[in-house]
Amino acid sequence: MAILEDKGKRVTLHSAQPHGVAALDDGWLEVMLDRNVFRDDRKGLGQGVTDRVLTRTEFAIQVEYKEVTGPVVEPRFTHATLNSLVVNEHLQNKLMPSP
């Protein structure tokens, strides 16, 4: 989950799979989708990743309008809303029908 917001709106990017995300500039969001390691990264794998398996990637974009209910205690940080937590939970933990 990645969040961009200003005083009136909040845009939340949800993903069903883990991805790297960076906000390198105001209003800019960068999502790293692919990572190929051709050499050992010395983190326990012992070899580079060489398979080319296609994977399904799912995203959801949620736009919310903010209602200011009180003073902002710490403007550098934000927290996910209840609605965005529900969307994120639905994407990452889908209900599967039992056989």
C-alpha positions as CSV (number, residue, x, y, z in Angstrom):
1,M,0.0,0.0,0.0
2,A,1.3,3.4,-1.0
3,I,-0.3,6.7,-0.1
4,L,-0.1,10.2,-1.7
5,E,-2.1,13.0,-0.2
6,D,-2.6,16.7,0.1
7,K,-4.9,18.8,2.3
8,G,-8.1,17.6,0.5
9,K,-7.5,14.3,-1.3
10,R,-5.8,11.0,-0.7
11,V,-4.7,8.5,-3.4
12,T,-3.9,5.0,-2.3
13,L,-2.3,2.4,-4.5
14,H,-3.0,-1.1,-3.4
15,S,-1.3,-4.2,-4.7
16,A,-2.0,-7.9,-4.2
17,Q,1.7,-8.7,-4.4
18,P,4.6,-7.0,-2.6
19,H,6.4,-4.4,-4.7
20,G,8.9,-1.7,-3.9
21,V,7.5,1.8,-4.0
22,A,9.2,5.2,-3.8
23,A,7.9,8.8,-3.7
24,L,11.0,10.6,-5.0
25,D,9.3,13.9,-5.7
26,D,6.0,15.6,-4.7
27,G,3.1,14.0,-6.4
28,W,5.2,11.3,-7.9
29,L,5.0,7.6,-7.1
30,E,7.4,5.0,-8.6
31,V,6.5,1.2,-8.4
32,M,9.3,-1.3,-9.0
33,L,7.6,-4.3,-10.7
34,D,10.5,-6.5,-11.8
35,R,13.8,-7.5,-10.3
36,N,16.3,-9.7,-12.0
37,V,19.4,-10.8,-10.1
38,F,21.9,-12.3,-12.4
39,R,24.5,-12.8,-9.6
40,D,24.4,-14.1,-6.0
41,D,23.2,-11.2,-3.8
42,R,24.8,-12.9,-0.7
43,K,21.5,-13.0,1.1
44,G,21.1,-16.8,1.2
45,L,19.9,-17.7,-2.3
46,G,23.3,-18.9,-3.5
47,Q,22.6,-18.1,-7.1
48,G,21.0,-15.5,-9.3
49,V,17.4,-15.6,-10.3
50,T,17.2,-16.9,-13.9
51,D,13.6,-18.1,-14.4
52,R,11.2,-16.2,-16.5
53,V,7.9,-17.2,-15.0
54,L,5.0,-15.0,-15.7
55,T,3.2,-13.8,-12.6
56,R,-0.1,-12.1,-12.2
57,T,0.1,-8.5,-10.8
58,E,-3.0,-6.8,-9.4
59,F,-3.4,-3.2,-8.4
60,A,-6.3,-1.1,-7.2
61,I,-6.3,2.7,-7.0
62,Q,-8.5,4.3,-4.4
63,V,-9.3,8.1,-4.2
64,E,-10.6,9.5,-1.0
65,Y,-11.7,13.0,0.0
66,K,-10.3,14.0,3.4
67,E,-12.4,15.5,6.1
68,V,-10.4,17.4,8.6
69,T,-11.9,16.7,12.1
70,G,-9.2,18.2,14.2
71,P,-5.7,19.6,14.3
72,V,-2.9,17.6,12.6
73,V,-0.5,16.4,15.2
74,E,2.3,15.3,13.0
75,P,2.1,16.4,9.3
76,R,5.0,14.2,8.2
77,F,3.2,10.9,8.8
78,T,-0.1,9.5,7.7
79,H,-2.1,6.4,8.5
80,A,-4.3,4.2,6.3
81,T,-8.1,4.8,6.6
82,L,-10.4,1.9,7.5
83,N,-11.7,1.8,3.9
84,S,-8.2,1.5,2.5
85,L,-7.4,-1.3,5.0
86,V,-10.4,-3.3,3.8
87,V,-9.5,-2.9,0.2
88,N,-5.9,-3.9,0.9
89,E,-7.1,-6.9,2.9
90,H,-9.4,-8.0,0.1
91,L,-6.7,-7.8,-2.5
92,Q,-4.1,-9.7,-0.5
93,N,-6.4,-12.4,1.0
94,K,-9.0,-13.4,-1.4
95,L,-11.8,-15.8,-0.3
96,M,-11.5,-19.1,-2.1
97,P,-14.5,-21.4,-2.5
98,S,-14.1,-24.7,-0.8
99,P,-14.4,-27.9,-3.0
